[in-house]
Structures are given as structure tokens and as C-alpha cells.
Amino acid sequence: MTPIPKEEAYGIDVSHHNGKIDWEKVKRHHNPLFVYIKATEGSTYVDPQYENNITRASKAGFLFGSYHFFRMTSSAHSQFENFRQTVDVKKQKCIPMVDVERADNHSPKELQDSLNVFISLVKNHFGQAPMIYATNRSYNELLGKDYNKYHLYIGRYGDSAPVIPGKGTYSIWQYTEKGSLKGISKPVDKARFNKKYSIANILLSK
């Protein structure tokens, strides 16, 4: 069991599910280390709060990155185009992230083959490989040790840290989906760095 000190610094990830966010209030009262903002999903979906979140988070001075929710219902190339057209590289502070939680009735191998294409396209466009988000269960069942070379943002709620197969480890642990922050009216995901990593590890090189 790894207890989570209440005073420990953390980051957050958000989407339209969190409603309209008062970023200035979040900064003033909490000032999380980093923010990941949902941009896209699949080949056509764009989060309706993305532009507002990016604009206001940037104005408030946050270190932020954008993420894509990966689906097997469309090709890796079409999903990358959706992400590329939505996300302005010049505005990003942190490396991009890809959220991988489902295989949509495909095998893990088929998912991995498609994901590898997406990762390669993102790396070529941004200059750095994306971080991978997954729940602890979905990572171990769908991806596993072959992806330990990437920064991993792993969701496992409670006091027990994520368990990663092989020699790798997580970079960031999303330890709750029920965080309460002034400026965000709905519960928010909170995450903290593995002690081996820091914000410097996920900053996007310019």
C-alpha cells in the first residue's frame, strides 16, 4: 500500500464531462502541476470544450497537453488526422497523450498494430512519442510490457499504486476520479508523478 499524502503535488485531466471550467480559479486555489485536456476521439469527434479549455488554461499559465481517445472503429491514420487538425503543436506545453482503454471487439494484437501506427504518426508530427494513458487493467490486458518504453499515465483508484508487467514502471498515477477543485463544478481526475519522474520528463521540446 502506498499512501497518498494530502499535501502532495498533483496534476489533472479533463474533458467536457467536467463542464465549463474556471481556469483562473483553479490556478488561484490549487495550481496543479500539469493538465491534460481531451481533444479528440476516433476519426471525427472533437471534444466540445477543447478550444475553450486550451485557450483559458493557456491564459491562466498552466503546463498542459492534449490527449486523444483511441478507438478501433476507425483507422489509425484517420484518427491521427483528426488529432492533428484539432491540436496546435505550437500551443502545447506537454507531450501529447493517447488514451487506450478498449479494443472494440478486436484482438490485443490488432489493437497494438493500429496503435503503433498512431504512435509513429504522432511522434513524427510532434517530435516526441506520446504518453500512453490506460487503466491498470486495460494496460495489462491490451498492451503490456511492450509499451513500457513510453511514459505511462495509469489509472488505478485507491491507495495501491499501479502494477506494470516486466521491468517498466508508470510515470504518472491517476489515483482518483473524485477530486474536488474550486473552479471545476464536477469531480475531476487527479494524478501524481512516480517518484522517479517529474514535470521535466513530460515537457514538449520546442
N, CA and C of each residue as an Amber inpcrd file, in Angstrom:
protein
   618
   0.8450000  -1.2030000   0.0000000   0.0000000   0.0000000   0.0000000
   0.8760000   1.2470000   0.0000000   0.5930000   2.1570000  -0.9030000
   1.3370000   3.4090000  -0.9680000   0.3910000   4.5600000  -0.6410000
   0.4480000   5.1110000   0.5560000  -0.4730000   6.1870000   0.9250000
  -0.2220000   7.4500000   0.1150000  -1.2490000   8.2380000  -0.0700000
  -1.1700000   9.4710000  -0.8410000  -1.2390000  10.6560000   0.1130000
  -0.1110000  11.3000000   0.3920000  -0.1350000  12.4720000   1.2800000
  -1.0440000  13.5600000   0.7060000  -1.8830000  14.1320000   1.5340000
  -2.8370000  15.1200000   1.0470000  -2.1540000  16.3590000   0.4770000
  -0.9570000  16.6590000   0.9840000  -0.2850000  17.8790000   0.5410000
   0.5430000  17.6660000  -0.7290000   0.6160000  16.4210000  -1.2260000
   1.4870000  16.1520000  -2.3580000   0.9700000  16.8030000  -3.6430000
   1.8910000  17.3230000  -4.4470000   1.5250000  17.9690000  -5.7070000
   0.9020000  16.9530000  -6.6510000   0.0160000  17.4220000  -7.5080000
  -0.7110000  16.5440000  -8.4100000  -1.0060000  17.2630000  -9.7190000
  -1.4820000  16.4900000 -10.6940000  -1.9600000  17.0500000 -11.9480000
  -3.3780000  16.5660000 -12.1780000  -4.0230000  17.0760000 -13.2090000
  -5.4060000  16.6980000 -13.5020000  -5.5770000  16.4400000 -15.0000000
  -6.6290000  15.7010000 -15.3370000  -7.0300000  15.5830000 -16.7350000
  -8.5220000  15.8510000 -16.8280000  -8.9130000  16.5200000 -17.9000000
 -10.2960000  16.9950000 -18.0180000 -10.8390000  16.7960000 -19.4250000
 -12.1780000  16.8490000 -19.5090000 -12.8780000  16.8240000 -20.7930000
 -14.1770000  17.5960000 -20.6020000 -15.0500000  17.5190000 -21.5830000
 -16.3340000  18.2330000 -21.4630000 -17.1700000  17.6850000 -20.3100000
 -16.8750000  16.4790000 -19.8570000 -17.6170000  15.8980000 -18.7360000
 -17.4260000  16.6960000 -17.4580000 -16.3760000  17.4950000 -17.4040000
 -16.1300000  18.3170000 -16.2230000 -16.8450000  19.6610000 -16.2810000
 -17.5870000  19.8990000 -17.3630000 -18.3150000  21.1450000 -17.5020000
 -17.4140000  22.3090000 -17.8700000 -17.9470000  23.5080000 -17.7850000
 -17.1700000  24.7100000 -18.0900000 -16.2890000  25.0450000 -16.8940000
 -14.9980000  25.1130000 -17.1270000 -14.0310000  25.2650000 -16.0460000
 -13.5820000  26.7190000 -15.8960000 -13.5230000  27.1700000 -14.6590000
 -12.9710000  28.4950000 -14.3540000 -11.4770000  28.3050000 -14.0780000
 -10.6810000  28.4090000 -15.1300000  -9.2580000  28.0990000 -15.0260000
  -8.5080000  29.0680000 -14.1140000  -8.9100000  30.3070000 -14.0870000
  -8.2650000  31.2740000 -13.2000000  -8.4740000  30.8880000 -11.7340000
  -9.6660000  30.4150000 -11.4040000  -9.9520000  29.9950000 -10.0360000
  -9.1700000  28.7290000  -9.6850000  -9.0770000  27.7990000 -10.6190000
  -8.2910000  26.5880000 -10.3810000  -6.8340000  26.9560000 -10.1080000
  -6.3090000  27.8910000 -10.8960000  -4.9230000  28.3250000 -10.7260000
  -4.7180000  28.9990000  -9.3730000  -5.6430000  29.8450000  -9.0240000
  -5.5170000  30.6450000  -7.8070000  -5.5940000  29.7810000  -6.5470000
  -6.4690000  28.7840000  -6.5440000  -6.6980000  27.9920000  -5.3380000
  -5.9090000  26.6890000  -5.2780000  -5.5160000  26.1410000  -6.4420000
  -4.9140000  24.8110000  -6.4480000  -3.5960000  24.7370000  -7.2140000
  -3.5410000  25.3370000  -8.3820000  -2.3430000  25.3590000  -9.2180000
  -1.7190000  23.9690000  -9.4200000  -2.4620000  23.0180000 -10.0240000
  -1.8930000  21.6920000 -10.2730000  -0.6670000  21.7600000 -11.1740000
   0.2090000  20.7650000 -11.0440000   1.4700000  20.7430000 -11.7780000
   1.2770000  20.7130000 -13.2870000   0.2700000  19.9810000 -13.7400000
   0.0340000  19.8240000 -15.1740000  -1.4450000  19.5570000 -15.4090000
  -1.8590000  19.7430000 -16.6530000  -3.2370000  19.4770000 -17.0480000
  -3.2220000  18.7510000 -18.3920000  -3.9750000  17.6550000 -18.4900000
  -4.2050000  17.0220000 -19.7930000  -5.6590000  17.2290000 -20.1850000
  -5.8460000  17.7200000 -21.4050000  -7.1610000  18.1310000 -21.8900000
  -7.5700000  17.2590000 -23.0720000  -8.7610000  16.6860000 -23.0000000
  -9.2280000  15.8450000 -24.1090000  -9.4670000  16.6920000 -25.3460000
  -8.8890000  16.2510000 -26.4560000  -9.0590000  16.9420000 -27.7310000
 -10.0000000  16.1810000 -28.6490000  -9.7070000  14.8930000 -28.8710000
 -10.4080000  14.1360000 -29.9020000 -10.6480000  12.6980000 -29.4780000
 -11.5090000  12.0380000 -30.2590000 -11.7860000  10.6150000 -30.0800000
 -12.1320000  10.0500000 -31.4450000 -11.5410000   8.9010000 -31.7710000
 -11.8260000   8.3090000 -33.0690000 -11.4150000   9.2180000 -34.2120000
 -12.1070000   9.0960000 -35.3320000 -11.7090000   9.8380000 -36.5280000
 -12.4600000  11.1440000 -36.7440000 -13.5420000  11.3750000 -35.9790000
 -14.3450000  12.5750000 -36.2470000 -14.6830000  13.4030000 -35.0170000
 -14.6620000  12.8140000 -33.8430000 -15.1400000  13.5190000 -32.6580000
 -14.1080000  14.5060000 -32.1280000 -14.5690000  15.7140000 -31.8240000
 -13.7620000  16.7420000 -31.1680000 -14.4890000  17.1340000 -29.8890000
 -13.7920000  17.1110000 -28.7670000 -14.4200000  17.4600000 -27.5000000
 -14.9570000  18.8930000 -27.5740000 -16.2430000  19.0950000 -27.2600000
 -16.8470000  20.4240000 -27.4090000 -16.2590000  21.5060000 -26.5120000
 -15.5570000  21.1220000 -25.4600000 -14.9360000  22.1150000 -24.5810000
 -13.4420000  22.2900000 -24.8470000 -12.9250000  21.5890000 -25.8600000
 -11.4720000  21.5950000 -26.0590000 -10.9130000  22.9950000 -26.3070000
 -11.4360000  23.6970000 -27.2700000 -10.8890000  25.0150000 -27.6090000
 -11.0030000  25.9770000 -26.4350000 -12.1210000  25.9450000 -25.7540000
 -12.2950000  26.8090000 -24.5880000 -11.2970000  26.4420000 -23.4890000
 -11.1400000  25.1390000 -23.2440000 -10.2080000  24.7000000 -22.2050000
  -8.7670000  25.0730000 -22.5320000  -8.3640000  24.8310000 -23.7770000
  -6.9960000  25.1420000 -24.1780000  -6.7150000  26.6420000 -24.0580000
  -7.6290000  27.4350000 -24.5720000  -7.4430000  28.8880000 -24.5660000
  -7.3290000  29.4320000 -23.1480000  -8.2360000  28.9990000 -22.2900000
  -8.2730000  29.5360000 -20.9310000  -7.1850000  28.9480000 -20.0330000
  -6.8580000  27.6830000 -20.2410000  -5.7660000  27.0850000 -19.4660000
  -4.4430000  27.7430000 -19.8310000  -4.2700000  28.0390000 -21.1140000
  -3.0560000  28.7170000 -21.5700000  -2.9710000  30.1230000 -20.9830000
  -4.0740000  30.8380000 -21.0290000  -4.1060000  32.2030000 -20.4980000
  -3.8030000  32.2270000 -19.0030000  -4.2460000  31.1840000 -18.2950000
  -4.0210000  31.1130000 -16.8510000  -2.6020000  30.6620000 -16.5070000
  -1.8500000  30.2090000 -17.5070000  -0.4550000  29.8610000 -17.2830000
  -0.1790000  28.4170000 -16.9150000  -1.0920000  27.5090000 -17.2590000
  -0.8820000  26.0980000 -16.9360000   0.0770000  25.4260000 -17.9100000
   0.7700000  24.3950000 -17.4230000   1.5120000  23.4830000 -18.2770000
   0.5170000  22.4050000 -18.6950000   0.2080000  22.3390000 -19.9720000
  -0.8420000  21.4250000 -20.4010000  -0.4620000  20.6860000 -21.6760000
  -1.1340000  19.5600000 -21.8620000  -1.0150000  18.7780000 -23.0870000
  -2.3970000  18.3200000 -23.5070000  -2.4980000  17.7660000 -24.7060000
  -3.7730000  17.3230000 -25.2460000  -3.7650000  15.8120000 -25.4330000
  -4.9540000  15.2130000 -25.3100000  -4.9990000  13.7650000 -25.4930000
  -6.0960000  13.3280000 -26.4510000  -5.8520000  12.1590000 -27.0350000
  -6.7700000  11.5360000 -27.9790000  -7.2450000  10.2110000 -27.4160000
  -8.5440000   9.9680000 -27.4690000  -9.1030000   8.6830000 -27.0450000
  -9.1180000   7.7550000 -28.2480000  -8.2990000   6.7130000 -28.1790000
  -8.0890000   5.8190000 -29.3240000  -9.1950000   4.7850000 -29.4260000
  -9.7180000   4.6060000 -30.6470000 -10.7590000   3.6290000 -30.9060000
 -10.3500000   2.7290000 -32.0630000 -10.8550000   1.5240000 -32.0570000
 -10.5980000   0.5970000 -33.1540000 -11.7340000   0.5950000 -34.1670000
 -12.6090000   1.5760000 -34.0690000 -13.7190000   1.7000000 -35.0140000
 -13.3310000   2.4940000 -36.2540000 -12.1130000   3.0140000 -36.2810000
 -11.6120000   3.7360000 -37.4550000 -10.1030000   3.5600000 -37.5290000
  -9.5350000   3.8940000 -38.6660000  -8.1100000   3.6380000 -38.8890000
  -7.2290000   4.5740000 -38.0640000  -6.0090000   4.1230000 -37.8310000
  -5.0390000   4.9460000 -37.1050000  -4.7540000   6.2370000 -37.8590000
  -4.6800000   6.1620000 -39.1840000  -4.3900000   7.3530000 -39.9780000
  -5.5050000   8.3950000 -39.8690000  -6.7520000   7.9440000 -39.9430000
  -7.8560000   8.9020000 -39.8540000  -7.9590000   9.4910000 -38.4540000
  -7.6380000   8.7180000 -37.4350000  -7.6480000   9.2380000 -36.0670000
  -6.5280000  10.2610000 -35.8740000  -5.3760000   9.9670000 -36.4360000
  -4.2740000  10.9170000 -36.3380000  -4.6390000  12.2330000 -37.0290000
  -5.2850000  12.1570000 -38.1800000  -5.6710000  13.3770000 -38.8940000
  -6.6340000  14.2080000 -38.0660000  -7.5510000  13.5490000 -37.3800000
  -8.4720000  14.2640000 -36.5050000  -7.7050000  14.9710000 -35.3910000
  -6.7650000  14.2770000 -34.7990000  -5.9450000  14.8500000 -33.7200000
  -5.0680000  15.9800000 -34.2460000  -4.4190000  15.7570000 -35.3740000
  -3.5150000  16.7510000 -35.9560000  -4.2460000  18.0340000 -36.3150000
  -5.4240000  17.9010000 -36.8930000  -6.1790000  19.0760000 -37.3200000
  -6.7560000  19.8570000 -36.1390000  -6.9230000  19.1860000 -35.0210000
  -7.5260000  19.8240000 -33.8450000  -6.4900000  20.4590000 -32.9270000
  -5.3440000  19.8210000 -32.7990000  -4.3390000  20.2360000 -31.8200000
  -3.2310000  21.0510000 -32.4780000  -3.0290000  22.2630000 -31.9910000
  -1.9730000  23.1380000 -32.4720000  -0.6920000  22.8490000 -31.6900000
   0.2930000  22.2760000 -32.3800000   1.5450000  21.8980000 -31.7220000
   2.1660000  23.0800000 -30.9930000   2.1020000  24.2480000 -31.5800000
   2.7630000  25.4230000 -31.0220000   2.1870000  25.8450000 -29.6750000
   0.9610000  25.4450000 -29.3840000   0.3220000  25.8470000 -28.1350000
   0.5560000  24.8580000 -27.0000000   1.0880000  23.6850000 -27.3180000
   1.2410000  22.6320000 -26.3130000   2.4810000  22.8440000 -25.4520000
   2.3510000  22.5250000 -24.1990000   3.4770000  22.5950000 -23.2660000
   4.0010000  21.2050000 -22.9120000   3.1230000  20.2180000 -22.8990000
   3.4860000  18.8490000 -22.5390000   3.3120000  17.9150000 -23.7260000
   3.9780000  16.7840000 -23.6680000   3.8710000  15.8210000 -24.7620000
   2.4140000  15.3710000 -24.9060000   2.0010000  15.0060000 -26.1140000
   0.6300000  14.5320000 -26.3000000   0.4160000  13.2110000 -25.5780000
  -0.8450000  12.8250000 -25.4580000  -1.1700000  11.5680000 -24.7980000
  -2.2510000  10.8450000 -25.5850000  -2.1730000   9.5080000 -25.6050000
  -3.1990000   8.6900000 -26.2470000  -3.8270000   7.7970000 -25.1810000
  -5.1350000   7.8400000 -25.1100000  -5.9180000   7.0990000 -24.1250000
  -6.3570000   5.7780000 -24.7630000  -5.8980000   4.6600000 -24.1840000
  -6.1880000   3.3390000 -24.7400000  -6.8850000   2.5050000 -23.6780000
  -8.1910000   2.3100000 -23.8510000  -8.9460000   1.5900000 -22.8310000
  -9.7980000   0.4530000 -23.3750000  -9.9730000   0.3950000 -24.6990000
 -10.8460000  -0.6390000 -25.2530000 -10.3450000  -1.1120000 -26.6070000
 -10.6980000  -2.3400000 -26.9550000 -10.2720000  -2.9220000 -28.2280000
 -11.4010000  -2.9760000 -29.2430000 -12.6270000  -2.6000000 -28.8280000
 -13.7670000  -2.5680000 -29.7530000 -13.9010000  -3.8720000 -30.5460000
 -13.8990000  -4.9810000 -29.8220000 -14.0800000  -6.3230000 -30.4080000
 -12.9370000  -6.7600000 -31.3170000 -11.7740000  -6.1560000 -31.1580000
 -10.5720000  -6.5940000 -31.8670000  -9.6350000  -7.2870000 -30.8770000
  -8.6970000  -8.0290000 -31.3880000  -7.7220000  -8.7030000 -30.5340000
  -6.6970000  -7.7000000 -30.0290000  -6.0190000  -8.0020000 -28.9220000
  -4.9430000  -7.1280000 -28.4630000  -3.8890000  -6.8950000 -29.5450000
  -3.5750000  -7.9210000 -30.3270000  -2.5770000  -7.7800000 -31.3980000
  -3.0380000  -6.7800000 -32.4490000  -4.3050000  -6.8500000 -32.8420000
  -4.8380000  -5.9040000 -33.8290000  -4.8160000  -4.4870000 -33.2710000
  -5.1790000  -4.3480000 -32.0020000  -5.1290000  -3.0380000 -31.3540000
  -3.7040000  -2.5030000 -31.3470000  -2.7630000  -3.3170000 -30.9720000
  -1.3730000  -2.8860000 -30.8970000  -0.8270000  -2.4840000 -32.2640000
  -1.1620000  -3.2460000 -33.2890000  -0.6970000  -2.9130000 -34.6370000
  -1.1980000  -1.5370000 -35.0600000  -2.4620000  -1.2610000 -34.7910000
  -3.0460000   0.0310000 -35.1510000  -2.4850000   1.1500000 -34.2790000
  -2.3600000   0.8810000 -32.9940000  -1.8170000   1.8800000 -32.0720000
  -0.3850000   2.2440000 -32.4370000   0.4040000   1.2750000 -32.8590000
   1.7880000   1.5450000 -33.2430000   1.8660000   2.5290000 -34.4010000
   0.9350000   2.4180000 -35.3400000   0.8810000   3.3630000 -36.4570000
   0.5610000   4.7640000 -35.9370000  -0.4230000   4.8470000 -35.0560000
  -0.8190000   6.1410000 -34.4960000   0.3450000   6.7750000 -33.7290000
   1.0150000   5.9880000 -32.9130000   2.1500000   6.4940000 -32.1410000
   3.2400000   7.0310000 -33.0650000   3.5270000   6.2960000 -34.1310000
   4.5590000   6.7260000 -35.0770000   4.1960000   8.0450000 -35.7480000
   2.9410000   8.1870000 -36.1240000   2.4840000   9.4240000 -36.7670000
   2.5580000  10.6050000 -35.8020000   2.1570000  10.3790000 -34.5590000
   2.2180000  11.4390000 -33.5500000   3.6650000  11.8320000 -33.2770000
   4.5240000  10.8430000 -33.1630000   5.9370000  11.1210000 -32.9010000
   6.5560000  11.9470000 -34.0260000   6.2410000  11.6110000 -35.2560000
   6.7790000  12.3570000 -36.3960000   6.2730000  13.7930000 -36.4170000
   5.0250000  13.9790000 -36.0130000   4.4070000  15.3110000 -36.0650000
   4.8430000  16.1970000 -34.8980000   4.8810000  15.6290000 -33.7030000
   5.1940000  16.4070000 -32.5080000   6.6790000  16.3970000 -32.1580000
   7.4070000  15.4520000 -32.7380000   8.8200000  15.3470000 -32.4280000
   9.1130000  14.4860000 -31.2150000   8.0770000  14.0360000 -30.5140000
   8.2230000  13.1690000 -29.3460000   7.0700000  12.1840000 -29.2990000
   7.3530000  11.0050000 -28.7810000   6.3140000   9.9840000 -28.6760000
   5.2670000  10.4030000 -27.6480000   4.0360000   9.9910000 -27.8460000
   3.0020000  10.3350000 -26.8730000   3.1190000   9.5100000 -25.5960000
   2.6100000  10.0450000 -24.5180000   2.4170000   9.2770000 -23.3040000
   1.1910000   8.3900000 -23.5390000   1.1390000   7.2490000 -22.8780000
   0.0060000   6.3510000 -23.0120000  -0.7940000   6.3490000 -21.7180000
  -2.0980000   6.6470000 -21.8400000  -2.9950000   6.5260000 -20.6980000
  -3.7600000   5.2130000 -20.8180000  -3.9290000   4.5360000 -19.7140000
  -4.7800000   3.3530000 -19.6470000  -5.1140000   3.0970000 -18.1900000
  -6.1940000   2.3950000 -17.9430000  -6.4030000   1.8990000 -16.5960000
  -5.3850000   0.7880000 -16.3770000  -5.1190000   0.4810000 -15.1320000
  -4.1540000  -0.5930000 -14.8560000  -4.6050000  -1.9010000 -15.5230000
  -5.8880000  -2.1750000 -15.4660000  -6.4090000  -3.4080000 -16.0610000
  -6.2970000  -3.3990000 -17.5740000  -6.7080000  -2.2970000 -18.2220000
  -6.6610000  -2.2650000 -19.6860000  -5.2210000  -2.2850000 -20.1990000
  -4.3060000  -1.6480000 -19.4630000  -2.9030000  -1.6880000 -19.8890000
  -2.3750000  -3.1180000 -19.8450000  -2.6030000  -3.8060000 -18.7510000
  -2.0710000  -5.1500000 -18.5980000  -2.7300000  -6.1510000 -19.5480000
  -4.0140000  -5.9460000 -19.8520000  -4.7280000  -6.8780000 -20.7200000
  -4.5110000  -6.6020000 -22.2020000  -4.3870000  -5.3320000 -22.5940000
  -4.3400000  -4.9810000 -24.0060000  -2.9490000  -4.6070000 -24.5180000
  -2.1070000  -4.0870000 -23.6470000  -0.8090000  -3.5810000 -24.1010000
   0.3540000  -4.3540000 -23.4870000   0.5500000  -4.2060000 -22.1990000
   1.5890000  -4.9830000 -21.5390000   2.9890000  -4.4310000 -21.7280000
   3.9670000  -5.2660000 -21.4280000   5.3550000  -4.8150000 -21.2900000
   5.9530000  -4.2380000 -22.5620000   5.3860000  -4.5290000 -23.7360000
   5.9300000  -3.9850000 -24.9830000   5.8300000  -2.4610000 -25.0360000
   5.0080000  -1.8650000 -24.1910000   4.8140000  -0.4110000 -24.2110000
   5.4440000   0.2740000 -22.9970000   6.2140000  -0.4710000 -22.2270000
   6.8450000   0.1050000 -21.0470000   7.9000000   1.1610000 -21.3860000
   8.3320000   1.1950000 -22.6420000   9.3360000   2.1810000 -23.0420000
   8.7620000   3.5890000 -23.1370000   7.4290000   3.6910000 -23.1480000
   6.7850000   5.0050000 -23.2230000   6.4590000   5.5090000 -21.8250000
   6.2320000   6.8040000 -21.7100000   5.6980000   7.3240000 -20.4590000
   4.2800000   6.7880000 -20.3070000   3.9580000   6.2900000 -19.1260000
   2.6550000   5.6810000 -18.8610000   1.9030000   6.4820000 -17.7990000
   0.6680000   6.8060000 -18.1280000  -0.2420000   7.5230000 -17.2270000
  -1.3280000   6.4990000 -16.8900000  -1.2200000   5.8770000 -15.7140000
  -2.0350000   4.7190000 -15.3890000  -3.0790000   5.0400000 -14.3180000
  -4.3140000   4.6820000 -14.6210000  -5.3940000   4.8950000 -13.6860000
  -5.6200000   3.6900000 -12.7860000  -5.4450000   3.8870000 -11.5040000
  -5.7900000   2.8740000 -10.5190000  -6.2340000   3.6000000  -9.2550000
  -7.5210000   3.5570000  -8.9810000  -8.0850000   4.3740000  -7.9190000
  -7.9380000   3.7010000  -6.5550000  -7.5170000   4.4870000  -5.6010000
  -7.3110000   3.9740000  -4.2550000  -5.8860000   4.2240000  -3.7890000
  -5.4650000   3.4530000  -2.7860000  -4.1520000   3.6470000  -2.1820000
  -3.0690000   2.7510000  -2.7620000  -3.4270000   1.8170000  -3.6350000
  -2.4480000   0.8890000  -4.2000000  -1.9650000   1.3790000  -5.5500000
  -0.6630000   1.5630000  -5.6710000  -0.0700000   2.0650000  -6.9120000
  -0.2390000   1.0560000  -8.0490000  -0.1950000   1.5140000  -9.2950000
  -0.3020000   0.5980000 -10.4410000   0.8010000  -0.4460000 -10.4450000
   0.4550000  -1.6150000 -10.9630000   1.4200000  -2.7000000 -11.1130000
   1.5950000  -2.9650000 -12.5990000   2.8070000  -2.7430000 -13.0980000
   3.1100000  -2.8470000 -14.5190000   3.9140000  -4.1190000 -14.7830000
   3.5670000  -4.9010000 -15.8160000   4.3240000  -6.1230000 -16.0950000
   5.7170000  -5.8200000 -16.6260000   6.6440000  -6.7230000 -16.3700000
   8.0020000  -6.5290000 -16.8700000   8.8010000  -5.5830000 -16.0010000
   9.8370000  -4.9920000 -16.5980000  10.7670000  -4.1330000 -15.8650000
  10.3520000  -2.6660000 -15.8330000   9.3100000  -2.3140000 -16.5590000
   8.9060000  -0.9150000 -16.6370000   8.1300000  -0.4540000 -15.4210000
   7.8290000   0.8220000 -15.4040000   7.0170000   1.3880000 -14.3420000
   6.1980000   2.5350000 -14.9140000   5.2190000   2.9830000 -14.1740000
   4.4030000   4.1100000 -14.6160000   5.1490000   5.4120000 -14.3540000
   4.8270000   6.4260000 -15.1460000   5.3620000   7.7640000 -14.9100000
   4.4090000   8.5730000 -14.0470000   3.1020000   8.3980000 -14.2990000
   2.0750000   9.1490000 -13.5870000   0.9740000   8.1850000 -13.1500000
   0.5170000   8.3480000 -11.9310000  -0.5370000   7.5040000 -11.3580000
  -1.8010000   8.3490000 -11.1560000  -2.8440000   8.0190000 -11.9020000
  -4.1570000   8.6590000 -11.7010000  -4.8320000   7.9120000 -10.5530000
  -4.8440000   8.5280000  -9.3760000  -5.2530000   7.8030000  -8.1830000
  -6.6960000   8.0430000  -7.7550000  -7.3720000   9.0040000  -8.3800000
  -8.7820000   9.2110000  -8.0600000  -9.5060000   9.8510000  -9.2370000
 -10.7880000   9.5590000  -9.3350000 -11.6620000  10.2130000 -10.3110000
 -12.6690000  11.1120000  -9.5990000 -12.4530000  11.3180000  -8.3070000
 -13.4100000  12.0470000  -7.4880000 -12.7870000  13.2630000  -6.8140000
 -11.7740000  13.8520000  -7.4560000 -11.1560000  15.0370000  -6.9010000
 -12.1090000  16.2130000  -6.8820000 -11.9270000  17.0930000  -5.9180000
 -12.7600000  18.2910000  -5.7860000 -11.8670000  19.5200000  -5.8450000
 -12.0870000  20.3640000  -6.8570000 -11.2900000  21.5720000  -7.0260000
 -12.2070000  22.7720000  -7.2250000 -11.8610000  23.8610000  -6.5850000
 -12.5920000  25.1000000  -6.8150000 -12.3580000  25.5430000  -8.2540000
 -13.4240000  25.8480000  -8.9560000 -13.3310000  26.2260000 -10.3580000
 -13.8030000  25.1240000 -11.2890000 -13.9380000  23.9090000 -10.7580000
 -14.4660000  22.7810000 -11.5320000 -15.6550000  22.2300000 -10.7720000
 -16.8270000  22.3280000 -11.3610000 -18.0540000  22.0130000 -10.6380000
 -18.2970000  20.5180000 -10.4670000 -17.6470000  19.6910000 -11.2960000
 -17.8590000  18.2470000 -11.2200000 -16.5780000  17.5460000 -10.7770000
 -16.6840000  16.3080000 -10.2830000 -15.4880000  15.5700000  -9.8510000
 -14.4520000  15.4860000 -10.9650000 -13.1820000  15.5450000 -10.5790000
 -12.1010000  15.6050000 -11.5660000 -11.0500000  14.5410000 -11.2450000
 -10.4490000  13.9850000 -12.2960000  -9.3560000  13.0240000 -12.1350000
  -8.1100000  13.7410000 -11.6200000  -7.4690000  13.1450000 -10.6190000
  -6.2180000  13.6860000 -10.0970000  -5.1260000  12.6230000 -10.2130000
  -3.9130000  13.0640000 -10.4710000  -2.7980000  12.1330000 -10.6740000
  -1.5160000  12.7220000 -10.1130000  -0.5730000  11.8650000  -9.7950000
   0.7080000  12.3360000  -9.2790000   1.8480000  11.5690000  -9.9460000
   3.0290000  12.1650000  -9.9370000   4.1910000  11.5350000 -10.5420000
   4.7110000  10.3820000  -9.6930000   5.1930000   9.3520000 -10.3760000
   6.0530000   8.3670000  -9.7490000   7.2830000   9.1380000  -9.2240000
   7.8430000   8.7300000  -8.1160000   8.9740000   9.4540000  -7.5330000
  10.1970000   9.4820000  -8.4540000  10.2170000   8.6130000  -9.4680000
  11.3320000   8.5780000 -10.4100000  11.2010000   9.6390000 -11.5010000
  10.0430000  10.2890000 -11.5890000   9.7890000  11.2380000 -12.6730000
   9.3400000  12.5850000 -12.1320000   9.3820000  13.5790000 -13.0270000
   8.9500000  14.9220000 -12.6670000   8.3620000  15.5950000 -13.8970000
   7.8900000  16.7910000 -13.7430000   7.2970000  17.5330000 -14.8590000
   8.2860000  17.6730000 -16.0120000   9.5600000  17.7260000 -15.7200000
  10.5660000  17.8830000 -16.7750000  10.5370000  16.7270000 -17.7730000
  10.0950000  15.5610000 -17.3330000  10.0710000  14.3860000 -18.2010000
   8.9650000  14.4180000 -19.2450000   7.9390000  15.2300000 -19.0300000
   6.8140000  15.2330000 -19.9750000   6.6540000  16.5620000 -20.7140000
   7.5950000  17.4650000 -20.5530000   7.5380000  18.7280000 -21.2860000
   7.8640000  18.4940000 -22.7540000   7.1680000  19.1810000 -23.6230000
   7.3720000  19.0480000 -25.0590000   8.5410000  19.9300000 -25.4860000
   9.5290000  19.3160000 -26.0920000  10.6980000  20.0810000 -26.5740000
  10.2720000  20.9660000 -27.7280000  10.7600000  22.1720000 -27.7470000
  10.4060000  23.1220000 -28.8090000  11.5600000  23.2150000 -29.8140000
